[in-house]
Amino acid sequence: MNINTMQAIQGALSQGTESVVSATQDTKDQGFVSYLKNSFDDVNRALSSADKLANDLAVGKNENLHEAMIGMEKAEASFKLLVQVRNRALEAYHEVMRMQV
């Protein structure tokens, strides 16, 4: 490899790293509570969308079974993830409460 190729690779890597760092800083500025609220809203939208797809399929407005099933599976997976996050947060809270001061 020549030097120019190595410099181009290093430049691309540094630009990629800077974009990742700036994206991370944006989410840090947002705060944990607002991040959780946005996650709850996303799950709620996914569940509402899956419900609408199921209703449309039931009344015959939508004949695409695959689209409805994919929407329902995405909503189910995001809800299960949300429940697991809640369970982990409760476990952490209980662990902190068990600590002796």
C-alpha positions as CSV (number, residue, x, y, z in Angstrom):
1,M,0.0,0.0,0.0
2,N,1.2,3.5,-0.7
3,I,1.1,6.4,1.8
4,N,-1.8,8.2,0.1
5,T,-4.1,5.1,0.5
6,M,-3.2,4.9,4.2
7,Q,-3.9,8.6,4.7
8,A,-7.3,8.3,2.9
9,I,-8.2,5.4,5.2
10,Q,-7.2,7.3,8.3
11,G,-9.2,10.4,7.1
12,A,-12.3,8.3,6.5
13,L,-11.9,6.6,9.9
14,S,-11.5,9.9,11.7
15,Q,-14.6,11.4,10.0
16,G,-16.6,8.4,10.9
17,T,-15.4,8.6,14.5
18,E,-16.3,12.2,14.8
19,S,-19.9,11.6,13.5
20,V,-20.4,8.8,16.0
21,V,-19.1,11.0,18.9
22,S,-21.3,13.9,17.9
23,A,-24.3,11.6,17.7
24,T,-23.5,10.2,21.1
25,Q,-23.2,13.7,22.5
26,D,-26.6,14.6,21.1
27,T,-28.2,11.7,22.9
28,K,-26.4,12.6,26.1
29,D,-27.7,16.1,26.0
30,Q,-31.2,14.7,25.6
31,G,-31.2,13.0,29.0
32,F,-32.2,9.6,30.1
33,V,-35.7,10.4,31.0
34,S,-36.5,11.9,27.6
35,Y,-34.8,9.0,25.9
36,L,-37.1,6.6,27.8
37,K,-40.1,8.7,27.0
38,N,-39.2,8.6,23.3
39,S,-38.8,4.8,23.5
40,F,-42.2,4.5,25.1
41,D,-43.7,6.6,22.4
42,D,-42.0,4.5,19.7
43,V,-43.4,1.3,21.2
44,N,-46.8,2.8,21.5
45,R,-46.8,3.9,17.9
46,A,-45.7,0.4,16.8
47,L,-48.5,-1.2,18.8
48,S,-51.1,1.2,17.4
49,S,-49.8,0.6,13.9
50,A,-50.0,-3.2,14.4
51,D,-53.5,-2.9,15.8
52,K,-54.6,-0.8,12.7
53,L,-53.1,-3.4,10.3
54,A,-54.9,-6.2,12.1
55,N,-58.2,-4.4,12.0
56,D,-57.7,-3.5,8.3
57,L,-56.9,-7.1,7.6
58,A,-60.0,-8.3,9.5
59,V,-62.4,-6.0,7.7
60,G,-60.9,-6.6,4.3
61,K,-59.3,-3.2,3.6
62,N,-55.9,-4.7,3.4
63,E,-55.3,-8.1,1.8
64,N,-51.6,-8.2,2.4
65,L,-51.2,-10.7,5.3
66,H,-47.4,-10.5,5.2
67,E,-47.4,-6.8,5.9
68,A,-49.8,-7.2,8.8
69,M,-47.8,-10.1,10.4
70,I,-44.5,-8.2,10.1
71,G,-46.0,-5.2,11.7
72,M,-47.4,-7.3,14.6
73,E,-44.1,-9.1,15.1
74,K,-42.2,-5.8,15.2
75,A,-44.6,-4.4,17.7
76,E,-44.4,-7.6,19.8
77,A,-40.6,-7.6,19.8
78,S,-40.4,-3.9,20.8
79,F,-42.9,-4.4,23.6
80,K,-40.9,-7.4,24.9
81,L,-37.8,-5.3,24.9
82,L,-39.6,-2.6,26.8
83,V,-40.7,-5.0,29.4
84,Q,-37.2,-6.4,29.8
85,V,-35.8,-2.9,30.2
86,R,-38.4,-2.2,32.9
87,N,-37.6,-5.5,34.7
88,R,-33.9,-4.6,34.7
89,A,-34.6,-1.2,36.0
90,L,-36.7,-2.6,38.8
91,E,-34.0,-5.2,39.6
92,A,-31.4,-2.4,39.9
93,Y,-33.7,-0.3,42.1
94,H,-34.3,-3.3,44.4
95,E,-30.5,-3.9,44.5
96,V,-29.8,-0.3,45.5
97,M,-32.6,-0.5,48.2
98,R,-31.0,-3.7,49.7
99,M,-27.6,-1.9,50.1
100,Q,-26.7,-1.1,53.6
101,V,-25.5,2.4,54.2
